[in-house]
């Protein structure tokens, strides 16, 4: 298997501006993906996100914003070691592209960087499968949350 890039498309009944906020701001991100998020949502902004009970040994991972173009694009690198600068070869790249469509937004998500980590085939396959399962679990939560945020705006 290739294990190169995970790609998903999902339609969201909210404007690209609302969807951008929901995929970029820590306060919104933690409502549908990680349990905690701490980072400035600006290019170069570095921080971390946590899965699980963050106060009781949850899993913290490093997070760095690459691009933030309101209403159009949000991308970040994640899972690099603490103290390292996020780069190809030590982190995954996630890109959310937003396109207005029929009163809502088409969100295209890609995650890449599995092969670039230098892992053996078994490790690449396991990480890829873990991330596929994660996105398949979390992305379906995004439309309902974004629609709720849009309705409250």
N, C-alpha and C positions, 0 to 999 in steps of 0.2 A: 504494500500500500504506500501511497505517496506521503501522507502525514505532513503536507506542506502548509495548507491554509484551511482554516475553518471559515465557512461563509454562510451567512444567514440573511434572509430578507423578511421583514415583517411590516405590515401596514398598521399605522397608529392613527386613531381618530383624534388628533391634536395637531396644532400648527408646528412647523419646523422650529419655531422659536421656543415653544413649550418643550418639545422633544429634546432640543439642545440642552435646556436647563435640566431636564430629567436625567440625561446621560452624562452631564458634565459636573454638576454641583454636588459636593459631598452630602449635603442634607437630603437631596433627592436620591442620589445613588444608593444610599443605605436603606432606602425604602423598598428597593426591588432587587438589589444584588448583594453587596457585602453587608455584614452586620454593623460595621463601623467604617468611616472614611475620614481621613485627615490629610488634606492637600489643598493648595491654592489652585483654582481652575484656570490657570493662565499658562501659556507656553513656557516650559522650563520648570513649572511648579512641581516640587517634589514633596512626597509624603508617604503615606501608607494606608492600606485598607486591611480589614480584619474579617475573618470568617469564624463563626462560632462565638462562644462566650468570651469576649475580649478581656474581661477582668479576671477570668479564671482559666487562662491558658489557651485562648483562641489562637488561630493561626494568622499572624500579621505578615503581610507581604509588601514589599516596596512598590511604589507607584510614582510615575513621573509623566506629567502632561507633555505631549509633543506639539500638538496643534489644537487651537480652539478658535473656530470661526463661527460666531453665533448664527444659528439657523441653518448651518451648512455642514459643519465637520467638527468632530472631536476625536482626538486620538491620544493614546498613551502607551507607555511601556510599563511592564510590571513583572514582578517575580525576580528581579535582579537582587544580588546579595546586598545587604545593608552596607553602606560605605562605598559602594561601587556606583559609577555613573552609568545610567541605563544606556545600553547600546546594542546594536545587532550582535548576537553571540552570547549575551548574558541575560536577555530578557525577551518577553513576548511583546509584539506590537498589536494593539487592538485599535481598529479604526471604525468609527461610526460615521457614515455618510448619510445626510438627510436630503430628501428630495420632496418638494411639495407635490401632492397628488390628490385629486378629488376631495378637497376639503380637509385632507389630513396630511400624513407624512409617510413616505416609504423610507424605512431605515434599513440601510445595508451595513451589516457588521462583518468585519473580517478580523481574524486573529492569525498571525503568522509568527515564525521564528522557531518552530519546533526543530527543524533540521539544523539550524544555525547554532544550536546550543552545544553541539559536539558530543551528544550522548550516543550510547550504543542503540541498536535497533529496538531492543526491548524497552528501554527507558523512553525513547521517542514515542513508541506505540502506546505505552502506558500514560504518558503525559497528554498525548493527543486525545486519547479516549476519555481521560478525566476532564479535559476542557470541553470536549463535545458534550459530555453528560452535563457539565455545569451550565453551558450556554443553553442547552435544551431545557434545562430546569428553570433558569432565571429569566431568559428573554421573554417567554410567554407571560411573565408578570408585568412586563413593561407597558403594554397597551392600556390595560385597565388603570394603572397608576397614572400614566400620562394623561389619559382622558379626565381623570379626577382632578389633576392639577390644572388642566386647561379649563375645566368647568368652573373652578374656583377663582381663576384669574380675572 
